[in-house]
Amino acid sequence: MATRKQTKSKAKSTTFKRITSIITRIFIWFLLVTVLWVLVYRFVNPPITLLMIQRNMERNAAGKTARMEKKWVDFEDMSDNMKRAAVSAEDQLFLKHVGFDLKAIEKAFKANQKGKKIKGGSTISQQTAKNVFLWPGRSWVRKGFEAYFTLLIEILWSKERILEVYLNVIEMGDGIYGAEAAAQQYYNKSCTRLTRAQAALIAACFPNPIRWTPKKATQYIRHRQYLIMRNMRRLGPLDF
């Protein structure tokens, strides 16, 4: 009888060790793959994102042709107005935080708790992590991965690289991705030559680029543009 109990105990112990070993291996491989992925994108420009794929699938389902207007522009070639407009509109503490704006997150959490319009409180770093490495949608699981990748890019990338990737991959209209494609679509010029007002108007549409467009700016969008331009004056030059 004692021998049977010992045998069962050993079997359970062996099974537990195997499961623990498998979980440990998966975890190690996850760390290695994700760190390598982020390191590669420190030097290699992301060719496509899951959001771009999803949008084209939606267009296909609606009977529309695929559309993906995008052209990469290096950080040093991009208009300073576009950089400052993005930071002024989305994350004024971008150069100071390490990926997360705790006050903004707390404010967004309180607003959501009161049943007001859902706010994310996401920084440019968080949005970049989400856009480049994750799938569209809202869930606690995805938020957890978003936090993880945000920490990775803050550790492994420079602030310049984060902002460069952000301004080259984010959605800026129906099938339009990045500042260059947006500048060409809305102003028939390169994003290297955007004026302060033009950059601010593009940035004003960031929260909902499918619904809002600089070509048909509503009074609300014009007010957002005004606030962004005011913040740009306060922000001054970006000191990376």
N, C-alpha and C positions, 0 to 999 in steps of 0.2 A: 504493500500500500504506500509506504514511504517512498519507494522507488518510483512509483507512478507519479506521485506529487512532484518529485524532483525532476522527472522527465518533462512534465507539463511546465514546470517553472523555467526549466532551461529552454524549452521551445518558445515560451512567451518572451524570455529574455533575448533569444536569438532574433525573433521577429521584430522586437522593438529596436534592436541594434541595426537591423537591416533597413527599417523604415527611417531611423535617424540618419543612417549613412546616406540613403537616397536623398532625403531632404537637404542634408548638408551639401551634397554634390550639386544639387539643383541650385541651391543658394549661391555656392561658389561660382558656378557657371553663369548664373544671372549677373553677378557682380562683374565678372571678367568681360562678358559680352557687352553689358551696358557701358562700362567704363571705356572699353575699346571703341564702341560706337560713338560716344561723346568725344573722345579724343580724335577720332577720324574727322568728325565734323568741325573740329577746331581749325582744320586746315582745308578740308574739302567742303565745297558748298552743297547743301542738301538739294538733290535733284527734284524731289517731289515730296508731298506730304499726304497723309491719309485723308485730310480734309479735301485736298484737290481731287483725289480719287472719288471720294464720296459725292462731291458736287457734280462731277461728270456722270456718275451713276444716276443721280437725281435728274440731270438734264436728259440722259438717255431714256429714263422712265417716262419723262414728260414729252418725249418725241422730239427733243431738240438735239442739235449736233453738239459734239464735244467742244469745249472751249477752255483753253488754259493759256492766257496771256501772261507772260512773265519774262523778265530779263534781269539778270544779276548785275548789280552795280556795287563796286567795292566801296568800303566805308569812307575812304579818303576822297573819293570822287563824288559822293552824295552831297547834295546841298545841306549846308549847316542849318538852313531854315527847316528842312524836313526832319532833321535829327532833333532839333529843339522843340518843334511842334509835337512830335511823338512823345517826348519826355514830358512836356507841359500838359499834354492831354491825358496821358495814361499813367505816368509814374514820376512825379516830380522829385522823389527821393531816390531815383534810380542809381545815382552815383554814390549814395551814402549807405544804402542797405546791402545785405548779403543774400538777396533773393526774395525776402518777404517784408512787407510793410505791416507790422503787427497792429498798428493803430487802424489802418484801412480795413484789415481783416476783422478786427473787433467791431468796427462801425458797420461793416457789411453784415456781420452776424446778427447784430442787434436789429438792423433794419429788416432782415429776413424773419427774425423771431416775431416782429410786430406785424408780419403779414404784408409788408410793403413789397414793392417790385424787387425781385431777386437781384442782389448785387454780389459780384464775385470778390472784389477787393484784390484782384490779381495784379501783380507787378509785371513789368515788361519781361523780366526773367522768367516768371511763371508762365506767361503767355507764350514765350519762345519755346520753353520746354514742352508745353502742351501741343503747340502747332507742329513742332519738328518730330517729336518722339512718340506722341500718343494719338489716340483716336478721338473723334469729336463726341461730345455728349457730357452728361453730368452724372457722376456717381462718386461715392466715397472711395471706391477702389481706384478710380482714375485720379481722384484728388491726391491719394497716397502716392501713386506713381509720379504725379506731377511734382509733388514736393521733393521726391527723391531725385528726379532729373533736374529740378531747379538747383538743388544743392550741388549736383555734379557739374553743371555748366558754370555755376558761380566759382567753383574750385578750379576747374580745368580750362575755362575760357576767360578772356579779358572782357571788361565791360564794352569795349569797342566791338568785339566779336559778337557779343550778345545782341547789341543794338543793330549791328550790320545784318545779322541773320533775321532778326525780327522784321526789319524794314524791307527785306527781300522776299519773305515767304507769307506774310499775313495777307488775309483776304481783304481786298479793297474795292470789290464790286463783283458783279456776276461774271465769273470766269477770269477775274483780274486779280493778280497776286503780286504784291510788292510795289514799292514806290515808283519804280521806273514805268511799269505797265500802267499804273494809275495816272502818272503825269502825262504819259502819251495819250491815254484815253480821254482825259478830262481837259488837258491844256495844250495838247499837240506839241509838247516839248519834253526834254529830258528832265529827270528829277534833279539833275545837277544844276539846273537853272531855275528852280522853283522860287517864287517870291515868298515873303513871309505870309501874306494873306492866302496864297494858293496852298501852301503847305498846311496852314492852320485849317483850311476848309477840308482838305483831304483827311486830316487827323480828326476833325469833328465827326466824321462818318465812321470811324473805327469801330464803335460799339455794335453797329448794325449795318455793314456795308452792302447787304443785299437790299435792304429797305431804303437806306439813305444814299444819296449821290450828290457830289458837288455840282453836277449839271442841273439838278432841280432842287437846290437847297431850300428847305423850308425855313420859316422864321425861327424855329427851334434850333436848326442847324446853324443858322447865321449867328444866333446868340452864343452857341457853343464855340463858334469860330472866334467871336469877340473875346470870350473868356480865355481861350487858348492863346490868342495874340497878347492879351494882357499878362498871362502867365509867362509867355516867352520873354517879354520885356523884363519881368522880375527875375526870371531864371538867368538871363545873361548868357554868355558863352559857356559851352560845356567843357569843363576842364578834366579831361581823361588822364 
